[in-house]
Amino acid sequence: MSNKSGGFFSFLMKDKIIAKSGFNRWLVPPASIAIHLCIGSVYAWSIFNPALIKELGVVTSSSGDWSLSNVVWIFSVAIVFLGLSAAVAGKWLEKVGPRCVGVAAAFLWGGGFIIGSIGISTHQLWLVYLGYGALGGCGLGLGYVSPVSTLLRWFPDKRGMATGMAIMGFGGGAMIGAPLIAALLKFHAVAPTYLGTEGAVKLITEAGKRFAETASGTVEVIVATAGEAASMAFPGDAGVYIVGTGDTGAAGTFLTLGIVYFIVMIVASFAYRVPAEGWTPEGWTPPEKDFSAESLITHNDVHIDQAMKTPQFWKLWVVLCFNVTAGIGVIGVAKTMMVDIFGSTLPDVATAAFAGTYVLMISVFNMCGRFFWASISDFIGRKNTYHFFFVLGTLLYLSIPYAASQVSADPSTVWLLMFYGATMIIFTMYGGGFATIPAYLADIFGTLHVGGIHGRLLTAWATAGVLGPFAITYLRNMSVNDAITDLVAKIDPAVFQAKFGSAVSQLNELVAAKTVTVSKLMELVPAGTIDPTPSLYNTTMYTMAALLVVAFFANLTIRPVEAKHHVENTHPKG
């Protein structure tokens, strides 16, 4: 088949963007970084969580609002479709080139936000899943793979650094996205109607829901604590608010971001160029072959379809999947986790603003880790780099439950600093794992089909996008239910009845309607009762550490690909 492309969209094709002699290869990385900064805002997803779970109640969640489990899975769906679309797009990328793939990514990612905006404004959760999750996720996958093989060909002399540049922007997307999203949420927010203090309003409880009598009839309401009212975009008073009268600003934010990201990604896609066949950097000669049986850097190539038949591919799949699973669940609920662990023990330090800054710093360390570790891997080797990730990462994940338990007994900022430092190092290695894997693949399978092989390996990311959030939400929900049961047992049933308007026997109904929460129960328990909130993530952290141990042994057993899988033996010419 000819590489020449005809038709109206021919200007997008690979043969139309071949660089002319003398082209400066350093003009290509900014385009890939710009696209990755846009799609990397997916890592700021946790900024949306507090708004989406109280879209109707605004001050706090109402009975009709989506739960944290509902909205966390939107992030998971986006990551699943990222992996699936990357697996398909990798081979397509090699044919049509990065500009065409980048333009398609712009339409999907930007359009996904716009459809998600409609879903939020109409309170149709499936539209948010379709827009941001499915279509947006496909945009993530196409945008993610578009620069990888291109930069590997532009920088054969610096493979690790090249992939670090290609993927650095993805880790840094939340660095720009987090403050931008926070500012837009505040800009579009509308405060709900306030009826008065809890004691001044006659409340009725039916089927776990709270209602109030007003001049216009009975309306559903929420009862907000002082802390919940203070955390609104426009801080208010504790008391009773009418459900459905305000706006968290999420719908307007989605719409704005969809338009902005689309424009930036289109401009960046048109800046892509590919090197002419046979091009090499001036003054650079390929290194001599290393005939050592243990050398993982091959001078042969493996076909994309043959690569999946090798044990090396599947061991690397496990390495990437478990490394990502350990980090992605934490990223998805980062802001919520910070508030849960330290919000009650260090309320003056771990404020909502501090938690937002924490998400921003995750992005900074994630981005820096991608460039740092990928560049380091050029010197110490990819295998040793991953060994370091898994040994140190296991110890750091185990340190988080320790810090959480200590801060409950001794509310000191020392434990916050310990948690902060441990998670930041974890996120450098999380990002570094993504940036190092394309160079690892090029070392083992050659550069002929590395873009397509990388795309297929990203199905590990799709799998991790389900495993990580599932583990952290399932284990957290289990811990929350246990904590609520333990706290209720300490409360006088008469006090419980007076507070919530229902008997303890209706506990499950009240919890389902979000009328009973850990924070509300802590107002009723005897003095000296330890708040269980900081320990809600302990089991999850132990599970993540165990996954890294498995990944360590998968990486330990990786060896060079056998000659029978090389292109000359599987796809001979003639």
Number of C-alpha atoms within 10 A of each C-alpha: 3 4 11 11 15 9 6 7 9 14 15 21 21 22 18 17 19 16 15 11 9 7 12 10 15 11 12 20 22 16 24 31 23 22 31 27 26 28 31 28 24 24 27 31 23 24 25 21 24 20 23 27 23 23 27 25 28 32 34 24 24 26 23 18 20 18 19 17 17 16 21 23 19 23 26 27 22 28 29 26 25 30 29 24 27 34 25 16 24 28 19 17 26 19 14 20 24 31 27 23 26 31 22 18 29 30 20 26 31 29 23 27 28 24 22 28 26 19 20 20 15 11 18 13 18 13 19 24 25 20 25 31 28 26 27 34 34 27 30 32 31 34 34 28 29 31 33 27 29 25 26 23 22 23 18 17 17 17 24 31 27 29 28 31 26 32 32 32 31 32 33 31 27 30 26 17 25 26 17 15 23 19 14 18 23 17 14 15 21 17 18 20 14 16 15 14 15 16 9 10 15 11 20 17 15 11 12 22 21 22 21 19 14 11 6 6 7 12 15 21 25 26 24 23 19 13 15 17 21 16 15 19 21 12 14 18 16 19 21 29 29 22 27 18 14 18 24 28 27 25 26 20 24 24 19 16 22 25 17 12 22 21 13 17 27 18 16 20 26 17 16 26 26 24 18 15 8 6 11 16 12 7 5 9 10 9 8 7 10 12 10 9 8 10 13 21 22 18 17 18 22 29 21 20 12 17 24 15 11 15 14 21 22 17 19 20 22 23 25 24 25 28 31 27 26 30 23 26 25 23 23 29 22 24 26 20 20 22 21 20 27 26 20 19 23 17 13 10 14 21 17 18 12 16 21 22 16 20 26 24 19 26 31 21 24 31 30 22 28 32 26 23 27 35 24 16 22 18 11 11 19 26 19 13 20 24 17 12 22 25 15 15 26 21 13 21 25 18 18 24 22 15 22 27 17 17 22 21 11 12 17 14 15 13 20 22 12 16 22 18 12 20 24 20 18 25 28 24 31 27 30 31 25 26 32 32 25 30 31 25 24 27 22 25 31 20 24 18 21 29 29 26 27 25 28 26 27 29 24 25 28 27 20 27 28 20 19 25 25 18 20 27 21 14 18 21 16 13 19 19 15 13 19 19 14 12 20 19 11 13 16 13 15 12 13 19 13 10 14 20 18 20 15 18 9 12 19 14 16 23 16 15 20 19 21 20 16 18 16 14 18 18 10 16 19 12 8 6 10 14 19 23 23 24 23 22 23 22 16 21 22 16 16 25 21 15 21 28 16 15 24 22 15 17 22 14 11 18 16 16 21 9 13 11 19 19 20 14 11 13 12 8 7 3
